[in-house]
Amino acid sequence: MVKVEFLGPINKADLSLDIKNLSELSNILKNDKEISSWLESCAVAINDTLVNNRDFELKSGDRISILPPVCGG
């Protein structure tokens, strides 16, 4: 199982999922109306390291953070 957390203004409860890679997560989230509109603009971190590869292999206990864009000064 991996933990998926949604940061900032996404305002969605954490999920625990049994998935093997980020492609599987993407397919799940595309069907979630609360999160699907955020997917194109968010970054993804696994255990606090930004990743771009959807085939990144996940291990049990990994923490996936969905990071929306922020602005500040």
Secondary structure, 3 states (H helix, E strand, C coil): CEEEEECHHHCCCCEEECCCEHHHHHHHHHCCHHHHCCHHHCEEEECCEEECCCCCECCCCCEEEEECCCCCC
